[in-house]
Amino acid sequence: NMSAKKRKKGTGGEVLSGGIVTVPLPNGNGKIRARSIEAESTASIFSIGGKWVEKARIYVWIHWIHAGFVFLLLLTGAVLYVPLLRTWFIEYRGFIRQGHAVLGTVYFLFVLLVIPFIIRYLQRHRKWTKTFHICLQWVLGLGWMASGVYLWINDTSYLGVRQASIFVHDVLSLFAVVWISGHIFLWVLQRKGKKQA
């Protein structure tokens, strides 16, 4: 049934119903079955450390690691920003501030590390929505890092620059909360739509 099964061109794999893909192993010894990240995901696989890993799984890990970093940064940032939370955690404010700075640095290094993977992903999925969303994450990351570094140095020699850094850092964070909330809301609606289909 061609509606339930279609062959991926150039890979020798097949896409079954429900987003399941079958992919021939490079050594020719049979096939593997796996759930693709989305219907149009590539059915090819590649080797890391001698183990064959689905490309789709790499993108899933990148997505969730990125989400974890952003969640922790927003959480620790909220403790430093919201007056009520600052009062509750006043004894740990210095520790939370340093942890926030370390998290931000590691997050920025992570974003730089995955750039080659993201570029390949965008080349394969040429949708303006995906490109816009990913580029927006990079803009947020750069803005957070640039303003955050100055706030971490805590130089009061240029008060205007410091105030501008605080404003940029806070506005980007508040925008990220709204954007992520919308992103999750649309994902939930999409999941419900698929279950009803």
Phi, psi and chi 1 to 4 in degrees:
 res  aa     phi    psi   chi1   chi2   chi3   chi4
   1 ASN       -  111.0 -173.2  -10.5      -      -
   2 MET   -70.0  -21.6  -69.3  -56.8  -66.5      -
   3 SER   -72.3  -29.0   62.4      -      -      -
   4 ALA   -95.4  -15.5      -      -      -      -
   5 LYS  -143.8  131.2  179.1 -172.3  -64.4 -173.9
   6 LYS  -140.3  147.0   61.3 -179.3  179.4  179.1
   7 ARG   -88.8  135.5 -176.1  168.3  -64.1  -83.5
   8 LYS   -79.2  126.1  -64.3  -68.8  -74.1 -174.5
   9 LYS   -69.4  135.1  -66.3 -178.4  179.6  179.6
  10 GLY    79.3   -1.8      -      -      -      -
  11 THR  -117.1  -21.8   63.7      -      -      -
  12 GLY    79.0    4.1      -      -      -      -
  13 GLY   -96.7  170.9      -      -      -      -
  14 GLU  -130.6  143.3  -67.1  174.8  -21.8      -
  15 VAL  -103.6  119.8  177.2      -      -      -
  16 LEU   -96.6  178.1  -50.1  178.8      -      -
  17 SER   -67.0  151.4   59.7      -      -      -
  18 GLY    79.0   16.2      -      -      -      -
  19 GLY    76.1   17.0      -      -      -      -
  20 ILE   -87.2  134.1  -58.9  -63.7      -      -
  21 VAL  -117.9  145.3  -62.6      -      -      -
  22 THR  -112.1  132.7   63.0      -      -      -
  23 VAL  -129.2  127.2 -173.2      -      -      -
  24 PRO   -68.5  135.4   25.6  -33.5      -      -
  25 LEU   -68.9  145.1  -66.3  171.7      -      -
  26 PRO   -58.3  -30.0  -24.5   34.7      -      -
  27 ASN   -82.8   -0.5   57.8   13.2      -      -
  28 GLY    83.4    1.9      -      -      -      -
  29 ASN   -90.2   73.6  -64.0  -30.7      -      -
  30 GLY    84.9 -165.9      -      -      -      -
  31 LYS  -132.1  161.4  -65.4 -176.1  177.1 -177.4
  32 ILE  -116.5  153.7   61.2  171.5      -      -
  33 ARG  -115.2  134.9  -71.3  167.4   59.8   89.9
  34 ALA  -153.6  157.2      -      -      -      -
  35 ARG   -87.1  127.2 -178.4  170.8  -64.5  -81.0
  36 SER   -77.8  157.4   61.2      -      -      -
  37 ILE   -66.1  -29.1 -171.4  173.2      -      -
  38 GLU  -162.4  171.0   52.7 -171.7   59.6      -
  39 ALA   -58.0  -36.8      -      -      -      -
  40 GLU   -94.4   12.4   69.3  -88.6   20.4      -
  41 SER   -61.2  150.4  -69.4      -      -      -
  42 THR   -67.9  147.9  176.6      -      -      -
  43 ALA   -99.7   10.6      -      -      -      -
  44 SER   -87.4  158.9   58.8      -      -      -
  45 ILE  -132.2  162.9   52.6  179.9      -      -
  46 PHE  -143.3  170.7   68.4  115.5      -      -
  47 SER  -101.4  133.5  176.6      -      -      -
  48 ILE  -130.1  118.5  -64.6 -179.0      -      -
  49 GLY    59.9   32.2      -      -      -      -
  50 GLY    85.7   -2.0      -      -      -      -
  51 LYS  -111.3  140.2  -63.6 -179.4  179.4 -179.9
  52 TRP   -86.4  123.6  -65.5   97.7      -      -
  53 VAL  -125.4  139.6 -177.6      -      -      -
  54 GLU   -67.4  137.1  -56.0  162.8   67.4      -
  55 LYS   -62.4  -39.2  -78.2 -175.7  178.4  179.8
  56 ALA   -57.5  -38.2      -      -      -      -
  57 ARG   -65.3  -34.8 -170.1  176.2  -62.2  -83.7
  58 ILE   -61.2  -44.4  -64.8  -62.7      -      -
  59 TYR   -66.1  -34.7  -62.3  128.7      -      -
  60 VAL   -63.4  -45.3  170.2      -      -      -
  61 TRP   -62.9  -43.1  -83.8  104.7      -      -
  62 ILE   -58.9  -44.0  -70.5  174.1      -      -
  63 HIS   -60.8  -47.4  178.4  -84.7      -      -
  64 TRP   -75.1  -33.6  -75.0  110.4      -      -
  65 ILE   -65.2  -43.7  -68.2  172.8      -      -
  66 HIS   -59.6  -45.2  177.1  -92.0      -      -
  67 ALA   -61.7  -39.8      -      -      -      -
  68 GLY   -63.4  -43.9      -      -      -      -
  69 PHE   -60.0  -48.8  -89.5  122.7      -      -
  70 VAL   -63.1  -40.9  172.4      -      -      -
  71 PHE   -61.3  -47.0  173.8   77.1      -      -
  72 LEU   -66.4  -37.6  -70.0  174.4      -      -
  73 LEU   -66.5  -42.0  -74.9  168.0      -      -
  74 LEU   -67.5  -36.4  -70.3  175.0      -      -
  75 LEU   -66.6  -50.2 -178.8   63.7      -      -
  76 THR   -68.1  -34.4   53.1      -      -      -
  77 GLY   -65.1  -37.2      -      -      -      -
  78 ALA   -63.2  -38.0      -      -      -      -
  79 VAL   -63.2  -34.1  173.5      -      -      -
  80 LEU   -82.5  -19.7  -60.3  173.1      -      -
  81 TYR  -101.5  -44.8  176.2   78.1      -      -
  82 VAL   -76.7  122.7  179.2      -      -      -
  83 PRO   -54.4  -43.5  -26.8   35.3      -      -
  84 LEU   -62.7  -42.7 -179.3   60.5      -      -
  85 LEU   -68.5  -35.5  -65.4  178.0      -      -
  86 ARG   -60.9  -38.6  -75.3 -153.3  -55.9  -98.5
  87 THR   -67.7  -42.3  -57.1      -      -      -
  88 TRP   -63.5  -38.0  -74.3   -6.5      -      -
  89 PHE  -111.1   29.6  -62.8   96.5      -      -
  90 ILE   -58.6  -35.2 -172.2   66.1      -      -
  91 GLU   -70.1  -23.4  -64.2 -178.8    3.2      -
  92 TYR  -109.3   11.3  -52.4   99.9      -      -
  93 ARG   -59.1  -43.6 -170.2  171.7 -176.2  -83.7
  94 GLY   -63.5  -43.1      -      -      -      -
  95 PHE   -64.1  -43.3  175.2   77.0      -      -
  96 ILE   -65.5  -38.5  -66.7  172.7      -      -
  97 ARG   -62.7  -44.7 -177.8  176.0 -179.5  -87.9
  98 GLN   -66.7  -40.7  -66.6  -60.2  -36.6      -
  99 GLY   -62.8  -38.3      -      -      -      -
 100 HIS   -62.8  -41.8 -175.9   77.5      -      -
 101 ALA   -66.7  -42.2      -      -      -      -
 102 VAL   -65.0  -44.1  171.1      -      -      -
 103 LEU   -58.5  -44.0  -89.7  173.7      -      -
 104 GLY   -61.6  -39.9      -      -      -      -
 105 THR   -66.8  -45.3  -57.0      -      -      -
 106 VAL   -64.5  -39.0  176.7      -      -      -
 107 TYR   -61.0  -44.2  166.4   69.2      -      -
 108 PHE   -64.2  -41.1 -173.5   70.8      -      -
 109 LEU   -64.1  -38.3  -66.1  175.0      -      -
 110 PHE   -61.6  -44.9  169.2   75.7      -      -
 111 VAL   -60.1  -42.5  170.8      -      -      -
 112 LEU   -64.4  -39.2  -66.7  178.2      -      -
 113 LEU   -64.3  -37.0 -178.5   65.9      -      -
 114 VAL   -92.1    2.6  -59.5      -      -      -
 115 ILE   -54.0  -45.7  -76.0  177.6      -      -
 116 PRO   -59.1  -39.6  -24.2   35.0      -      -
 117 PHE   -65.1  -41.6  -66.4   95.2      -      -
 118 ILE   -68.4  -38.1  -59.2  -55.6      -      -
 119 ILE   -62.1  -43.4  -69.7  175.7      -      -
 120 ARG   -64.3  -37.5  -74.2 -163.1  -68.5  -89.8
 121 TYR   -63.7  -43.9 -179.8   82.0      -      -
 122 LEU   -67.4  -33.7  -68.8  176.2      -      -
 123 GLN   -65.8  -32.5  -71.3  173.6  -19.6      -
 124 ARG   -84.4  -30.7 -175.7  168.8  -71.8  111.5
 125 HIS  -117.0   86.0  -57.5  -85.6      -      -
 126 ARG   -87.2   68.7  -63.6 -178.2 -180.0  -83.7
 127 LYS  -115.8  132.8  -68.3 -177.1  178.3 -179.7
 128 TRP   -63.7  -30.0   74.6  -92.2      -      -
 129 THR   -65.3  -42.4   51.8      -      -      -
 130 LYS   -66.8  -44.2  -68.9 -177.9 -178.8  -66.9
 131 THR   -61.6  -44.7  -57.6      -      -      -
 132 PHE   -62.7  -44.8  176.7   78.5      -      -
 133 HIS   -62.8  -45.2 -179.5   72.3      -      -
 134 ILE   -69.3  -42.2  -69.1  174.0      -      -
 135 CYS   -63.0  -35.6  -71.0      -      -      -
 136 LEU   -63.1  -39.0  179.2   62.7      -      -
 137 GLN   -63.3  -38.7  -55.4  -51.0  -51.9      -
 138 TRP   -66.4  -41.4  -80.1  -21.2      -      -
 139 VAL   -62.2  -44.4  169.9      -      -      -
 140 LEU   -60.6  -44.7  -71.9  172.6      -      -
 141 GLY   -61.3  -45.1      -      -      -      -
 142 LEU   -65.3  -42.8  -71.7  171.6      -      -
 143 GLY   -64.7  -42.3      -      -      -      -
 144 TRP   -62.3  -44.0  -84.8  -32.5      -      -
 145 MET   -67.5  -45.6 -165.8   64.5 -173.4      -
 146 ALA   -63.0  -47.0      -      -      -      -
 147 SER   -73.4  -35.9   56.9      -      -      -
 148 GLY   -66.8  -36.6      -      -      -      -
 149 VAL   -61.9  -43.4  164.8      -      -      -
 150 TYR   -66.1  -39.2 -166.3   86.2      -      -
 151 LEU   -67.5  -34.3  -66.5  174.6      -      -
 152 TRP   -69.1  -39.6  179.9   70.4      -      -
 153 ILE   -63.3  -32.5  -66.5  173.0      -      -
 154 ASN    60.6   42.0 -158.3   24.1      -      -
 155 ASP   -82.2  118.7 -175.0    7.7      -      -
 156 THR   -98.3    8.9   56.7      -      -      -
 157 SER   -64.8  -36.1  -58.7      -      -      -
 158 TYR  -115.6   86.5  -57.8   95.6      -      -
 159 LEU   -61.8  -35.9 -170.9   58.5      -      -
 160 GLY   -63.7  -40.8      -      -      -      -
 161 VAL   -66.2  -40.4  177.0      -      -      -
 162 ARG   -64.1  -44.4  176.6  173.7  171.5   73.8
 163 GLN   -63.6  -38.9  -66.9  -61.6  -34.6      -
 164 ALA   -65.6  -38.8      -      -      -      -
 165 SER   -65.3  -41.8  -62.6      -      -      -
 166 ILE   -61.9  -44.9  -66.9  174.2      -      -
 167 PHE   -61.5  -48.2  177.1   77.4      -      -
 168 VAL   -62.0  -45.9  169.5      -      -      -
 169 HIS   -60.7  -44.9 -150.5   73.7      -      -
 170 ASP   -70.1  -42.7  -67.2  -12.7      -      -
 171 VAL   -63.9  -43.8  167.2      -      -      -
 172 LEU   -62.0  -39.3  -70.0  178.6      -      -
 173 SER   -67.0  -45.6  -60.2      -      -      -
 174 LEU   -63.8  -40.5  -67.1  172.5      -      -
 175 PHE   -62.6  -40.8  173.1   79.3      -      -
 176 ALA   -62.5  -38.9      -      -      -      -
 177 VAL   -61.5  -45.7  170.0      -      -      -
 178 VAL   -65.1  -44.7  175.9      -      -      -
 179 TRP   -64.1  -46.1 -179.4  -95.5      -      -
 180 ILE   -65.0  -39.1  -67.4  168.9      -      -
 181 SER   -60.3  -44.1  -60.9      -      -      -
 182 GLY   -64.5  -38.9      -      -      -      -
 183 HIS   -61.3  -45.1 -176.8   64.1      -      -
 184 ILE   -67.4  -40.3  -65.7  173.0      -      -
 185 PHE   -61.2  -45.3  177.4   72.0      -      -
 186 LEU   -65.5  -35.6  -68.5  175.2      -      -
 187 TRP   -64.7  -42.2  177.4   78.4      -      -
 188 VAL   -63.1  -43.4  170.7      -      -      -
 189 LEU   -61.7  -40.2  -71.9 -179.0      -      -
 190 GLN   -65.0  -40.2 -173.3 -179.6   37.6      -
 191 ARG   -65.2  -41.7  -65.0  -77.5  -66.5 -176.5
 192 LYS   -63.8  -39.7  -72.5 -176.6  175.9  179.4
 193 GLY   -63.1  -38.2      -      -      -      -
 194 LYS   -69.9  -36.2  -73.7 -178.5  178.3 -180.0
 195 LYS   -68.8  -33.8  -71.8 -178.8  179.0  179.8
 196 GLN   -77.9  -23.0  -66.2  173.3   -1.8      -
 197 ALA   -68.6      -      -      -      -      -
